[in-house]
Each structure stands twice: as structure tokens, then as C-alpha cells.
Amino acid sequence: MSRGQRERTMTVQTPEIYDRVGPVLQSGPVANAIIAAIKDLNQDVMVVDRGAYVRVLVPQYCVVTRSAIETHLGRSFRFPGELETVMSAFKGSLQLNQDEAAWRLAQAQAMR
């Protein structure tokens, strides 16, 4: 490639990306602990680091537990309140309780 040419990259989203769900987290130590916990509890975890935030995507169902986050964080974690302070957005439908958060593929999305 000559000096005057710029390399162009195009991001291609395959259909499987649309079937993924999960949180968008503000980067930092708490996000790192949440990501590690998600990786422990789910398969085929995709992490997209955008600098200030990190998008975590799992096919169709993503779960994370308070205890798994605490294991990686090394301290207690107020759930769901503390999760909500670092989660700026999410994909899918979200269910929260005192012990876990679960993101599911919405029925309308699943029918595509």
C-alpha cells in the first residue's frame, strides 16, 4: 500500500450478532469484574471494548450473579443497585432481582 492510500475496514454484522443480548458497561474495575463473572457463567461471550464503555454480548440469554461478581471484585456488591450505576444500556429484555440479572432475547427479535 502506498503512502497516499488509507486502509479501509468495514464492520460486517452477521445475522448471529442480532441474536445476542447483554449489558453495556462503563469501563473500569467494576465492569471488569462483571465481565469476568459473565464469562464464567455463559458460553460464547463477545466483548466489544469501545474505550469509555464495553459492550458484552451473549447468544440469546445472558446471566450474571451477585456472588460471581463479588468473587471477581473481592468485595460485596449491592445488587441490583450497583450494577445499574455502571450499566448505561443493554440489549434484550432485562430481569433483575437481589441475586442475579438476566438478559433475554425479546420475543419480537427471536421471530426475525
C-alpha positions in Angstrom: 0.0 0.0 0.0 1.4 3.4 -0.9 1.7 6.3 1.5 -1.3 8.1 0.0 -3.6 5.2 0.4 -5.5 4.5 3.5 -6.5 1.1 4.6 -10.3 0.8 4.8 -12.0 -1.6 7.1 -15.7 -2.3 7.1 -17.5 -3.9 10.0 -19.9 -6.6 8.8 -22.6 -7.7 11.2 -23.6 -11.3 10.6 -27.1 -12.4 11.5 -25.9 -14.0 14.7 -25.0 -10.6 16.2 -28.7 -9.8 16.2 -29.4 -12.8 18.4 -27.1 -11.6 21.2 -28.1 -9.8 24.4 -26.3 -8.3 27.4 -25.1 -5.1 29.1 -23.2 -2.0 28.0 -20.9 -1.1 30.9 -18.8 1.9 31.7 -15.2 0.8 31.6 -13.4 0.3 34.9 -12.7 -2.2 37.7 -16.3 -2.9 38.4 -17.0 -3.5 34.7 -14.0 -5.9 34.5 -15.4 -7.9 37.5 -18.9 -8.1 35.8 -17.4 -9.2 32.5 -15.3 -11.9 34.2 -18.4 -13.1 36.0 -20.4 -13.2 32.8 -17.6 -15.2 31.1 -17.7 -17.7 34.0 -21.5 -18.2 33.7 -22.1 -18.0 30.0 -20.8 -19.5 26.8 -19.7 -17.7 23.6 -19.3 -14.3 25.3 -18.4 -11.5 22.9 -16.8 -8.4 24.5 -16.5 -5.2 22.4 -14.3 -2.6 24.0 -15.1 0.9 22.9 -12.8 2.7 25.3 -15.2 4.5 27.6 -17.6 1.7 27.5 -17.7 -2.1 27.0 -20.5 -4.0 25.2 -21.0 -7.6 26.4 -23.0 -9.8 24.1 -24.1 -13.4 24.6 -26.3 -15.5 22.3 -30.0 -15.3 23.3 -29.5 -15.4 27.1 -27.0 -13.8 29.4 -26.9 -14.2 33.2 -24.7 -12.8 35.9 -25.0 -13.3 39.7 -24.1 -11.1 42.6 -21.9 -13.8 44.1 -19.9 -14.3 40.9 -19.3 -10.5 40.6 -18.2 -10.4 44.3 -15.8 -13.3 43.7 -14.0 -11.3 40.9 -14.4 -7.9 42.7 -13.1 -9.1 46.0 -15.8 -7.2 48.0 -19.5 -7.2 48.5 -21.6 -5.9 45.6 -25.0 -4.2 46.1 -27.3 -5.8 43.6 -29.0 -4.6 41.5 -28.3 -1.0 42.5 -24.6 -1.1 42.0 -25.0 -2.8 38.6 -27.3 -0.1 37.5 -24.6 2.6 38.2 -22.2 1.1 35.7 -24.7 -0.2 33.1 -25.5 2.6 30.8 -27.6 0.5 28.4 -28.4 -3.1 27.5 -29.7 -5.2 24.7 -32.6 -7.6 25.2 -35.2 -7.7 27.9 -33.8 -7.5 31.4 -34.9 -9.1 34.6 -33.3 -8.1 37.9 -33.6 -9.4 41.5 -31.3 -9.3 44.6 -29.2 -12.2 43.4 -29.0 -12.1 39.6 -29.5 -10.2 36.3 -30.7 -11.9 33.2 -30.9 -10.5 29.7 -33.1 -12.5 27.2 -33.8 -12.2 23.5 -37.1 -10.4 23.2 -39.9 -12.5 21.5 -40.2 -10.0 18.6 -36.4 -10.3 18.0 -36.5 -14.1 18.2 -39.1 -14.3 15.4 -37.0 -12.5 12.8 
